[in-house]
Amino acid sequence: MPDLQPTCPTCRRPSGAPSENPAFPFCTDRCRLVDLGAWFNEEYRVPGKPAPTTQEEDPD
Ligand SMILES: [Zn+2]
């Protein structure tokens, strides 16, 4: 059956109607901030760059 009830991406609770909920699609503004924080954390999690390997020159 179609799920017409919008749910909060953060806590999965019904987020209500967008016209009545300024934090839509989140249930509350708090959940919106939580999701934003998680998003930024993901952004900061960049894959570790391989350290530049400097070949030691052999001084003759
Ligand atoms: Zn929520």
N, CA, C, O and the ligand as a Tripos MOL2 file, in Angstrom:
@<TRIPOS>MOLECULE
protein
  241   239    61     0     0
PROTEIN
NO_CHARGES

@<TRIPOS>ATOM
      1 N           0.8510   -1.2010    0.0000 N.3       1 MET1
      2 CA          0.0000    0.0000    0.0000 C.3       1 MET1
      3 C           0.8780    1.2410    0.0000 C.2       1 MET1
      4 O           1.9740    1.2280    0.5610 O.2       1 MET1
      5 N           0.4080    2.3020   -0.6210 N.am      2 PRO2
      6 CA          1.2260    3.5150   -0.7190 C.3       2 PRO2
      7 C           1.3810    4.1900    0.6330 C.2       2 PRO2
      8 O           0.4210    4.3240    1.3920 O.2       2 PRO2
      9 N           2.5790    4.6040    0.9150 N.am      3 ASP3
     10 CA          2.8360    5.2730    2.1900 C.3       3 ASP3
     11 C           2.7800    6.7830    1.9560 C.2       3 ASP3
     12 O           3.7590    7.4020    1.5380 O.2       3 ASP3
     13 N           1.6220    7.3500    2.2350 N.am      4 LEU4
     14 CA          1.4490    8.7770    1.9790 C.3       4 LEU4
     15 C           1.8660    9.6250    3.1710 C.2       4 LEU4
     16 O           1.9200   10.8520    3.0850 O.2       4 LEU4
     17 N           2.1600    8.9660    4.2740 N.am      5 GLN5
     18 CA          2.5280    9.7200    5.4660 C.3       5 GLN5
     19 C           4.0060   10.0590    5.4160 C.2       5 GLN5
     20 O           4.8460    9.1610    5.4900 O.2       5 GLN5
     21 N           4.3400   11.3310    5.2920 N.am      6 PRO6
     22 CA          5.7520   11.7070    5.2790 C.3       6 PRO6
     23 C           6.3800   11.4760    6.6410 C.2       6 PRO6
     24 O           5.7930   11.7970    7.6740 O.2       6 PRO6
     25 N           7.5600   10.9250    6.6270 N.am      7 THR7
     26 CA          8.2170   10.6390    7.8930 C.3       7 THR7
     27 C           9.5290   11.3990    7.9940 C.2       7 THR7
     28 O          10.1570   11.7320    6.9890 O.2       7 THR7
     29 N           9.9190   11.6600    9.2150 N.am      8 CYS8
     30 CA         11.1500   12.3960    9.4760 C.3       8 CYS8
     31 C          12.3420   11.5250    9.0930 C.2       8 CYS8
     32 O          12.4460   10.3920    9.5620 O.2       8 CYS8
     33 N          13.2350   12.0250    8.2610 N.am      9 PRO9
     34 CA         14.4170   11.2390    7.8640 C.3       9 PRO9
     35 C          15.3270   10.9110    9.0430 C.2       9 PRO9
     36 O          16.1120    9.9640    8.9850 O.2       9 PRO9
     37 N          15.2190   11.6930   10.1050 N.am     10 THR10
     38 CA         16.1130   11.4780   11.2400 C.3      10 THR10
     39 C          15.5800   10.4320   12.2010 C.2      10 THR10
     40 O          16.2990    9.5000   12.5620 O.2      10 THR10
     41 N          14.3270   10.5730   12.6210 N.am     11 CYS11
     42 CA         13.8030    9.6730   13.6490 C.3      11 CYS11
     43 C          12.6670    8.8020   13.1360 C.2      11 CYS11
     44 O          12.1230    7.9910   13.8860 O.2      11 CYS11
     45 N          12.3000    8.9580   11.8650 N.am     12 ARG12
     46 CA         11.2810    8.1150   11.2370 C.3      12 ARG12
     47 C           9.8880    8.3300   11.8190 C.2      12 ARG12
     48 O           9.0080    7.4880   11.6350 O.2      12 ARG12
     49 N           9.6820    9.4080   12.4940 N.am     13 ARG13
     50 CA          8.3480    9.6830   13.0140 C.3      13 ARG13
     51 C           7.6000   10.5110   11.9860 C.2      13 ARG13
     52 O           8.2160   11.1780   11.1550 O.2      13 ARG13
     53 N           6.2710   10.4740   12.0360 N.am     14 PRO14
     54 CA          5.4710   11.2690   11.0980 C.3      14 PRO14
     55 C           5.8360   12.7430   11.2110 C.2      14 PRO14
     56 O           5.8390   13.3110   12.3030 O.2      14 PRO14
     57 N           6.1430   13.3510   10.0780 N.am     15 SER15
     58 CA          6.5960   14.7410   10.1030 C.3      15 SER15
     59 C           5.4580   15.7140    9.8280 C.2      15 SER15
     60 O           5.6570   16.9270    9.8930 O.2      15 SER15
     61 N           4.2550   15.1960    9.5190 N.am     16 GLY16
     62 CA          3.1170   16.0770    9.3340 C.3      16 GLY16
     63 C           3.1050   16.7280    7.9750 C.2      16 GLY16
     64 O           3.8390   16.3370    7.0680 O.2      16 GLY16
     65 N           2.2580   17.7290    7.8510 N.am     17 ALA17
     66 CA          2.1120   18.4190    6.5710 C.3      17 ALA17
     67 C           3.1200   19.5470    6.4580 C.2      17 ALA17
     68 O           3.4020   20.2360    7.4380 O.2      17 ALA17
     69 N           3.6650   19.7370    5.2560 N.am     18 PRO18
     70 CA          4.6630   20.7950    5.0610 C.3      18 PRO18
     71 C           4.1080   22.1800    5.3540 C.2      18 PRO18
     72 O           4.8460   23.0810    5.7540 O.2      18 PRO18
     73 N           2.7920   22.3490    5.1520 N.am     19 SER19
     74 CA          2.2010   23.6640    5.3870 C.3      19 SER19
     75 C           2.0810   23.9690    6.8710 C.2      19 SER19
     76 O           1.9660   25.1250    7.2780 O.2      19 SER19
     77 N           2.1100   22.9070    7.6700 N.am     20 GLU20
     78 CA          1.9600   23.1160    9.1110 C.3      20 GLU20
     79 C           3.2710   22.9240    9.8540 C.2      20 GLU20
     80 O           3.3940   23.2770   11.0270 O.2      20 GLU20
     81 N           4.2480   22.3590    9.1550 N.am     21 ASN21
     82 CA          5.5030   22.0620    9.8120 C.3      21 ASN21
     83 C           6.6440   22.8140    9.1240 C.2      21 ASN21
     84 O           7.0440   22.4500    8.0190 O.2      21 ASN21
     85 N           7.1670   23.8500    9.7620 N.am     22 PRO22
     86 CA          8.2580   24.6300    9.1600 C.3      22 PRO22
     87 C           9.5450   23.8240    9.0190 C.2      22 PRO22
     88 O          10.4310   24.1890    8.2460 O.2      22 PRO22
     89 N           9.6420   22.7390    9.7610 N.am     23 ALA23
     90 CA         10.8570   21.9230    9.7120 C.3      23 ALA23
     91 C          10.7250   20.7750    8.7300 C.2      23 ALA23
     92 O          11.6070   19.9210    8.6450 O.2      23 ALA23
     93 N           9.6210   20.7520    7.9820 N.am     24 PHE24
     94 CA          9.4010   19.6810    7.0160 C.3      24 PHE24
     95 C          10.6090   19.5250    6.0910 C.2      24 PHE24
     96 O          11.1930   20.5420    5.7160 O.2      24 PHE24
     97 N          11.0140   18.3320    5.7060 N.am     25 PRO25
     98 CA         10.3640   17.0390    5.9840 C.3      25 PRO25
     99 C          10.7150   16.4360    7.3310 C.2      25 PRO25
    100 O          10.3820   15.2820    7.6030 O.2      25 PRO25
    101 N          11.3670   17.1870    8.1530 N.am     26 PHE26
    102 CA         11.6860   16.6630    9.4780 C.3      26 PHE26
    103 C          10.5380   16.9530   10.4290 C.2      26 PHE26
    104 O           9.7440   17.8610   10.1810 O.2      26 PHE26
    105 N          10.4380   16.1930   11.5150 N.am     27 CYS27
    106 CA          9.3260   16.3750   12.4340 C.3      27 CYS27
    107 C           9.5340   17.6480   13.2470 C.2      27 CYS27
    108 O           8.5750   18.3570   13.5510 O.2      27 CYS27
    109 N          10.7600   17.9300   13.5920 N.am     28 THR28
    110 CA         11.0480   19.1250   14.3650 C.3      28 THR28
    111 C          12.3120   19.7710   13.8340 C.2      28 THR28
    112 O          13.0750   19.1610   13.0840 O.2      28 THR28
    113 N          12.5210   21.0170   14.2360 N.am     29 ASP29
    114 CA         13.7210   21.7020   13.7960 C.3      29 ASP29
    115 C          14.9780   21.0330   14.3550 C.2      29 ASP29
    116 O          16.0560   21.1040   13.7660 O.2      29 ASP29
    117 N          14.8110   20.3920   15.4920 N.am     30 ARG30
    118 CA         15.9350   19.7070   16.1170 C.3      30 ARG30
    119 C          16.4170   18.5560   15.2340 C.2      30 ARG30
    120 O          17.6160   18.3720   15.0210 O.2      30 ARG30
    121 N          15.4560   17.7920   14.7290 N.am     31 CYS31
    122 CA         15.8140   16.6850   13.8560 C.3      31 CYS31
    123 C          16.4630   17.2070   12.5780 C.2      31 CYS31
    124 O          17.3490   16.5630   12.0150 O.2      31 CYS31
    125 N          16.0270   18.3550   12.1330 N.am     32 ARG32
    126 CA         16.6150   18.9350   10.9230 C.3      32 ARG32
    127 C          18.0890   19.2590   11.1580 C.2      32 ARG32
    128 O          18.9410   19.0110   10.3050 O.2      32 ARG32
    129 N          18.3660   19.8150   12.3300 N.am     33 LEU33
    130 CA         19.7430   20.1600   12.6410 C.3      33 LEU33
    131 C          20.5910   18.9150   12.8190 C.2      33 LEU33
    132 O          21.7630   18.8850   12.4430 O.2      33 LEU33
    133 N          19.9810   17.8820   13.4020 N.am     34 VAL34
    134 CA         20.7060   16.6150   13.5790 C.3      34 VAL34
    135 C          21.1120   16.0620   12.2300 C.2      34 VAL34
    136 O          22.2380   15.5990   12.0440 O.2      34 VAL34
    137 N          20.1760   16.1160   11.2860 N.am     35 ASP35
    138 CA         20.4660   15.5810    9.9600 C.3      35 ASP35
    139 C          21.5290   16.4310    9.2740 C.2      35 ASP35
    140 O          22.4000   15.9040    8.5830 O.2      35 ASP35
    141 N          21.4560   17.7240    9.4610 N.am     36 LEU36
    142 CA         22.4660   18.5930    8.8610 C.3      36 LEU36
    143 C          23.8420   18.2820    9.4250 C.2      36 LEU36
    144 O          24.8350   18.2590    8.6990 O.2      36 LEU36
    145 N          23.8860   18.0420   10.7390 N.am     37 GLY37
    146 CA         25.1560   17.7090   11.3710 C.3      37 GLY37
    147 C          25.7210   16.4200   10.8170 C.2      37 GLY37
    148 O          26.9200   16.3140   10.5620 O.2      37 GLY37
    149 N          24.8540   15.4420   10.6310 N.am     38 ALA38
    150 CA         25.2980   14.1620   10.0890 C.3      38 ALA38
    151 C          25.8080   14.3420    8.6730 C.2      38 ALA38
    152 O          26.7810   13.7160    8.2530 O.2      38 ALA38
    153 N          25.1240   15.2140    7.9490 N.am     39 TRP39
    154 CA         25.5250   15.4490    6.5580 C.3      39 TRP39
    155 C          26.9040   16.0770    6.5020 C.2      39 TRP39
    156 O          27.7400   15.7050    5.6780 O.2      39 TRP39
    157 N          27.1300   17.0340    7.3910 N.am     40 PHE40
    158 CA         28.4360   17.6930    7.3860 C.3      40 PHE40
    159 C          29.5260   16.7270    7.8210 C.2      40 PHE40
    160 O          30.6470   16.7660    7.3150 O.2      40 PHE40
    161 N          29.1830   15.8630    8.7650 N.am     41 ASN41
    162 CA         30.1640   14.8690    9.1980 C.3      41 ASN41
    163 C          30.5650   13.9770    8.0320 C.2      41 ASN41
    164 O          31.7310   13.6130    7.8790 O.2      41 ASN41
    165 N          29.5800   13.6350    7.2190 N.am     42 GLU42
    166 CA         29.8880   12.8050    6.0580 C.3      42 GLU42
    167 C          30.8180   13.5580    5.1140 C.2      42 GLU42
    168 O          31.7250   12.9810    4.5140 O.2      42 GLU42
    169 N          30.5680   14.8650    4.9970 N.am     43 GLU43
    170 CA         31.3950   15.6670    4.1030 C.3      43 GLU43
    171 C          32.8430   15.6900    4.5710 C.2      43 GLU43
    172 O          33.7790   15.6510    3.7720 O.2      43 GLU43
    173 N          32.9970   15.7560    5.8880 N.am     44 TYR44
    174 CA         34.3540   15.8350    6.4070 C.3      44 TYR44
    175 C          35.0900   14.5070    6.3210 C.2      44 TYR44
    176 O          36.3180   14.4350    6.3810 O.2      44 TYR44
    177 N          34.2690   13.4390    6.1760 N.am     45 ARG45
    178 CA         34.9130   12.1230    6.1180 C.3      45 ARG45
    179 C          35.4310   11.8620    4.7140 C.2      45 ARG45
    180 O          34.8870   11.0310    3.9860 O.2      45 ARG45
    181 N          36.4550   12.5540    4.3480 N.am     46 VAL46
    182 CA         37.0440   12.3400    3.0370 C.3      46 VAL46
    183 C          38.0170   11.1800    3.1250 C.2      46 VAL46
    184 O          38.6760   10.9930    4.1470 O.2      46 VAL46
    185 N          38.1080   10.4190    2.0800 N.am     47 PRO47
    186 CA         39.0460    9.2960    2.0810 C.3      47 PRO47
    187 C          40.4790    9.7860    2.2580 C.2      47 PRO47
    188 O          40.9010   10.7680    1.6480 O.2      47 PRO47
    189 N          41.1980    9.0900    3.0920 N.am     48 GLY48
    190 CA         42.5650    9.5080    3.3920 C.3      48 GLY48
    191 C          43.4270    9.5020    2.1470 C.2      48 GLY48
    192 O          43.5150    8.5210    1.4100 O.2      48 GLY48
    193 N          44.0500   10.6330    1.9550 N.am     49 LYS49
    194 CA         44.9340   10.7110    0.7900 C.3      49 LYS49
    195 C          46.2300    9.9720    1.0800 C.2      49 LYS49
    196 O          46.7610   10.0570    2.1870 O.2      49 LYS49
    197 N          46.7320    9.2610    0.1120 N.am     50 PRO50
    198 CA         48.0050    8.5540    0.3140 C.3      50 PRO50
    199 C          49.1390    9.5550    0.4970 C.2      50 PRO50
    200 O          49.2750   10.5190   -0.2550 O.2      50 PRO50
    201 N          49.9300    9.2990    1.4990 N.am     51 ALA51
    202 CA         51.0300   10.2190    1.7690 C.3      51 ALA51
    203 C          52.0010   10.2110    0.5940 C.2      51 ALA51
    204 O          52.3490    9.1620    0.0520 O.2      51 ALA51
    205 N          52.4190   11.3950    0.2250 N.am     52 PRO52
    206 CA         53.3760   11.4640   -0.9030 C.3      52 PRO52
    207 C          54.6840   10.7960   -0.5350 C.2      52 PRO52
    208 O          55.3530   11.1710    0.4280 O.2      52 PRO52
    209 N          55.0220    9.8120   -1.3170 N.am     53 THR53
    210 CA         56.2390    9.0710   -1.0130 C.3      53 THR53
    211 C          57.4220    9.7420   -1.6960 C.2      53 THR53
    212 O          57.5610    9.7290   -2.9190 O.2      53 THR53
    213 N          58.2470   10.3130   -0.8770 N.am     54 THR54
    214 CA         59.4330   10.9740   -1.4350 C.3      54 THR54
    215 C          60.5870    9.9810   -1.4450 C.2      54 THR54
    216 O          61.0500    9.5160   -0.4040 O.2      54 THR54
    217 N          61.0140    9.6860   -2.6090 N.am     55 GLN55
    218 CA         62.1120    8.7340   -2.7130 C.3      55 GLN55
    219 C          63.4170    9.4030   -2.2640 C.2      55 GLN55
    220 O          63.7840   10.4980   -2.6890 O.2      55 GLN55
    221 N          64.0670    8.6880   -1.4040 N.am     56 GLU56
    222 CA         65.3250    9.2640   -0.9010 C.3      56 GLU56
    223 C          66.4150    9.1520   -1.9670 C.2      56 GLU56
    224 O          66.7170    8.0770   -2.4860 O.2      56 GLU56
    225 N          66.9660   10.2770   -2.2540 N.am     57 GLU57
    226 CA         68.0340   10.2430   -3.2650 C.3      57 GLU57
    227 C          69.3280    9.8020   -2.5920 C.2      57 GLU57
    228 O          69.6550   10.2280   -1.4850 O.2      57 GLU57
    229 N          70.0090    8.9870   -3.2530 N.am     58 ASP58
    230 CA         71.2560    8.4740   -2.6780 C.3      58 ASP58
    231 C          72.3910    9.4240   -2.9900 C.2      58 ASP58
    232 O          72.8420    9.5140   -4.1320 O.2      58 ASP58
    233 N          72.8460   10.1240   -1.9840 N.am     59 PRO59
    234 CA         73.9630   11.0510   -2.2380 C.3      59 PRO59
    235 C          75.2420   10.2770   -2.4920 C.2      59 PRO59
    236 O          75.7350    9.5400   -1.6380 O.2      59 PRO59
    237 N          75.7330   10.4590   -3.6280 N.am     60 ASP60
    238 CA         76.9150    9.6920   -4.0000 C.3      60 ASP60
    239 C          78.1780   10.2810   -3.3840 C.2      60 ASP60
    240 O          79.2710    9.7560   -3.5960 O.2      60 ASP60
    241 ZN         12.3610   13.6590   13.7860 Zn       61 ZN61
@<TRIPOS>BOND
     1     1     2 1
     2     2     3 1
     3     3     4 2
     4     3     5 am
     5     5     6 1
     6     6     7 1
     7     7     8 2
     8     7     9 am
     9     9    10 1
    10    10    11 1
    11    11    12 2
    12    11    13 am
    13    13    14 1
    14    14    15 1
    15    15    16 2
    16    15    17 am
    17    17    18 1
    18    18    19 1
    19    19    20 2
    20    19    21 am
    21    21    22 1
    22    22    23 1
    23    23    24 2
    24    23    25 am
    25    25    26 1
    26    26    27 1
    27    27    28 2
    28    27    29 am
    29    29    30 1
    30    30    31 1
    31    31    32 2
    32    31    33 am
    33    33    34 1
    34    34    35 1
    35    35    36 2
    36    35    37 am
    37    37    38 1
    38    38    39 1
    39    39    40 2
    40    39    41 am
    41    41    42 1
    42    42    43 1
    43    43    44 2
    44    43    45 am
    45    45    46 1
    46    46    47 1
    47    47    48 2
    48    47    49 am
    49    49    50 1
    50    50    51 1
    51    51    52 2
    52    51    53 am
    53    53    54 1
    54    54    55 1
    55    55    56 2
    56    55    57 am
    57    57    58 1
    58    58    59 1
    59    59    60 2
    60    59    61 am
    61    61    62 1
    62    62    63 1
    63    63    64 2
    64    63    65 am
    65    65    66 1
    66    66    67 1
    67    67    68 2
    68    67    69 am
    69    69    70 1
    70    70    71 1
    71    71    72 2
    72    71    73 am
    73    73    74 1
    74    74    75 1
    75    75    76 2
    76    75    77 am
    77    77    78 1
    78    78    79 1
    79    79    80 2
    80    79    81 am
    81    81    82 1
    82    82    83 1
    83    83    84 2
    84    83    85 am
    85    85    86 1
    86    86    87 1
    87    87    88 2
    88    87    89 am
    89    89    90 1
    90    90    91 1
    91    91    92 2
    92    91    93 am
    93    93    94 1
    94    94    95 1
    95    95    96 2
    96    95    97 am
    97    97    98 1
    98    98    99 1
    99    99   100 2
   100    99   101 am
   101   101   102 1
   102   102   103 1
   103   103   104 2
   104   103   105 am
   105   105   106 1
   106   106   107 1
   107   107   108 2
   108   107   109 am
   109   109   110 1
   110   110   111 1
   111   111   112 2
   112   111   113 am
   113   113   114 1
   114   114   115 1
   115   115   116 2
   116   115   117 am
   117   117   118 1
   118   118   119 1
   119   119   120 2
   120   119   121 am
   121   121   122 1
   122   122   123 1
   123   123   124 2
   124   123   125 am
   125   125   126 1
   126   126   127 1
   127   127   128 2
   128   127   129 am
   129   129   130 1
   130   130   131 1
   131   131   132 2
   132   131   133 am
   133   133   134 1
   134   134   135 1
   135   135   136 2
   136   135   137 am
   137   137   138 1
   138   138   139 1
   139   139   140 2
   140   139   141 am
   141   141   142 1
   142   142   143 1
   143   143   144 2
   144   143   145 am
   145   145   146 1
   146   146   147 1
   147   147   148 2
   148   147   149 am
   149   149   150 1
   150   150   151 1
   151   151   152 2
   152   151   153 am
   153   153   154 1
   154   154   155 1
   155   155   156 2
   156   155   157 am
   157   157   158 1
   158   158   159 1
   159   159   160 2
   160   159   161 am
   161   161   162 1
   162   162   163 1
   163   163   164 2
   164   163   165 am
   165   165   166 1
   166   166   167 1
   167   167   168 2
   168   167   169 am
   169   169   170 1
   170   170   171 1
   171   171   172 2
   172   171   173 am
   173   173   174 1
   174   174   175 1
   175   175   176 2
   176   175   177 am
   177   177   178 1
   178   178   179 1
   179   179   180 2
   180   179   181 am
   181   181   182 1
   182   182   183 1
   183   183   184 2
   184   183   185 am
   185   185   186 1
   186   186   187 1
   187   187   188 2
   188   187   189 am
   189   189   190 1
   190   190   191 1
   191   191   192 2
   192   191   193 am
   193   193   194 1
   194   194   195 1
   195   195   196 2
   196   195   197 am
   197   197   198 1
   198   198   199 1
   199   199   200 2
   200   199   201 am
   201   201   202 1
   202   202   203 1
   203   203   204 2
   204   203   205 am
   205   205   206 1
   206   206   207 1
   207   207   208 2
   208   207   209 am
   209   209   210 1
   210   210   211 1
   211   211   212 2
   212   211   213 am
   213   213   214 1
   214   214   215 1
   215   215   216 2
   216   215   217 am
   217   217   218 1
   218   218   219 1
   219   219   220 2
   220   219   221 am
   221   221   222 1
   222   222   223 1
   223   223   224 2
   224   223   225 am
   225   225   226 1
   226   226   227 1
   227   227   228 2
   228   227   229 am
   229   229   230 1
   230   230   231 1
   231   231   232 2
   232   231   233 am
   233   233   234 1
   234   234   235 1
   235   235   236 2
   236   235   237 am
   237   237   238 1
   238   238   239 1
   239   239   240 2
@<TRIPOS>SUBSTRUCTURE
     1 MET1         2 RESIDUE 1 A MET
     2 PRO2         6 RESIDUE 1 A PRO
     3 ASP3        10 RESIDUE 1 A ASP
     4 LEU4        14 RESIDUE 1 A LEU
     5 GLN5        18 RESIDUE 1 A GLN
     6 PRO6        22 RESIDUE 1 A PRO
     7 THR7        26 RESIDUE 1 A THR
     8 CYS8        30 RESIDUE 1 A CYS
     9 PRO9        34 RESIDUE 1 A PRO
    10 THR10       38 RESIDUE 1 A THR
    11 CYS11       42 RESIDUE 1 A CYS
    12 ARG12       46 RESIDUE 1 A ARG
    13 ARG13       50 RESIDUE 1 A ARG
    14 PRO14       54 RESIDUE 1 A PRO
    15 SER15       58 RESIDUE 1 A SER
    16 GLY16       62 RESIDUE 1 A GLY
    17 ALA17       66 RESIDUE 1 A ALA
    18 PRO18       70 RESIDUE 1 A PRO
    19 SER19       74 RESIDUE 1 A SER
    20 GLU20       78 RESIDUE 1 A GLU
    21 ASN21       82 RESIDUE 1 A ASN
    22 PRO22       86 RESIDUE 1 A PRO
    23 ALA23       90 RESIDUE 1 A ALA
    24 PHE24       94 RESIDUE 1 A PHE
    25 PRO25       98 RESIDUE 1 A PRO
    26 PHE26      102 RESIDUE 1 A PHE
    27 CYS27      106 RESIDUE 1 A CYS
    28 THR28      110 RESIDUE 1 A THR
    29 ASP29      114 RESIDUE 1 A ASP
    30 ARG30      118 RESIDUE 1 A ARG
    31 CYS31      122 RESIDUE 1 A CYS
    32 ARG32      126 RESIDUE 1 A ARG
    33 LEU33      130 RESIDUE 1 A LEU
    34 VAL34      134 RESIDUE 1 A VAL
    35 ASP35      138 RESIDUE 1 A ASP
    36 LEU36      142 RESIDUE 1 A LEU
    37 GLY37      146 RESIDUE 1 A GLY
    38 ALA38      150 RESIDUE 1 A ALA
    39 TRP39      154 RESIDUE 1 A TRP
    40 PHE40      158 RESIDUE 1 A PHE
    41 ASN41      162 RESIDUE 1 A ASN
    42 GLU42      166 RESIDUE 1 A GLU
    43 GLU43      170 RESIDUE 1 A GLU
    44 TYR44      174 RESIDUE 1 A TYR
    45 ARG45      178 RESIDUE 1 A ARG
    46 VAL46      182 RESIDUE 1 A VAL
    47 PRO47      186 RESIDUE 1 A PRO
    48 GLY48      190 RESIDUE 1 A GLY
    49 LYS49      194 RESIDUE 1 A LYS
    50 PRO50      198 RESIDUE 1 A PRO
    51 ALA51      202 RESIDUE 1 A ALA
    52 PRO52      206 RESIDUE 1 A PRO
    53 THR53      210 RESIDUE 1 A THR
    54 THR54      214 RESIDUE 1 A THR
    55 GLN55      218 RESIDUE 1 A GLN
    56 GLU56      222 RESIDUE 1 A GLU
    57 GLU57      226 RESIDUE 1 A GLU
    58 ASP58      230 RESIDUE 1 A ASP
    59 PRO59      234 RESIDUE 1 A PRO
    60 ASP60      238 RESIDUE 1 A ASP
    61 ZN61       241 GROUP 0 **** ****
